Amino acid sequence: MKALIVDDSRSFRNLMRSYVQELEIETVEAEDGCDALVRLGEDGAGEFDIAFVDWDMPRMNGIEFVKELRACKEFDKMKIMMVTSHNQTEDLMEAMQEGVNEFLMKPFDQDMVSDKLRILGLLN
């Protein structure tokens, strides 16, 4: 399994990488939505099973990235988990309408990541 971690915070990417690699999932990192689109183009659509996407990022935020991703049929099967502190119903509804599959609310721990991956059918 392969995951894309998209967040402008290096410390967050390091934390998420450590949690995900504990589950024997390969990772690729991007610092914002624009960088993530480049990484997806380099590695190919079929290579990634999930993207962990921060909401608030410069250049291209999480929602803008999700819109771009979902506009391409080749990424239909990729799961998207929005990792955020946004908890307003309107925000969550918008993200779901744009194609987010699941949410991981900050702060979180290793068990929460595993639980969400199980909900998405990516872990046993």
Secondary structure as the mmCIF struct_conf table of DSSP 4:
data_model
#
loop_
_struct_conf.conf_type_id
_struct_conf.id
_struct_conf.beg_label_comp_id
_struct_conf.beg_label_asym_id
_struct_conf.beg_label_seq_id
_struct_conf.end_label_comp_id
_struct_conf.end_label_asym_id
_struct_conf.end_label_seq_id
STRN STRN1 LYS A 2 VAL A 6
BEND BEND1 ASP A 8 ASP A 8
HELX_RH_AL_P HELX_RH_AL_P1 ARG A 10 GLU A 22
TURN_TY1_P TURN_TY1_P1 LEU A 23 GLU A 24
STRN STRN2 GLU A 26 ALA A 30
BEND BEND2 GLU A 31 ASP A 32
HELX_RH_AL_P HELX_RH_AL_P2 GLY A 33 ASP A 43
HELX_RH_3T_P HELX_RH_3T_P1 ALA A 45 GLU A 47
BEND BEND3 ASP A 49 ASP A 49
STRN STRN3 ILE A 50 ASP A 54
BEND BEND4 TRP A 55 TRP A 55
BEND BEND5 PRO A 58 MET A 60
HELX_RH_AL_P HELX_RH_AL_P3 GLY A 62 ARG A 70
TURN_TY1_P TURN_TY1_P2 ALA A 71 ALA A 71
BEND BEND6 CYS A 72 CYS A 72
HELX_RH_3T_P HELX_RH_3T_P2 LYS A 73 PHE A 75
TURN_TY1_P TURN_TY1_P3 ASP A 76 LYS A 77
STRN STRN4 LYS A 79 THR A 84
BEND BEND7 SER A 85 SER A 85
HELX_RH_AL_P HELX_RH_AL_P4 THR A 89 GLU A 98
TURN_TY1_P TURN_TY1_P4 GLY A 99 GLY A 99
STRN STRN5 GLU A 102 MET A 105
BEND BEND8 LYS A 106 PRO A 107
HELX_RH_AL_P HELX_RH_AL_P5 GLN A 110 ILE A 119
TURN_TY1_P TURN_TY1_P5 LEU A 120 GLY A 121
BEND BEND9 LEU A 122 LEU A 122
#
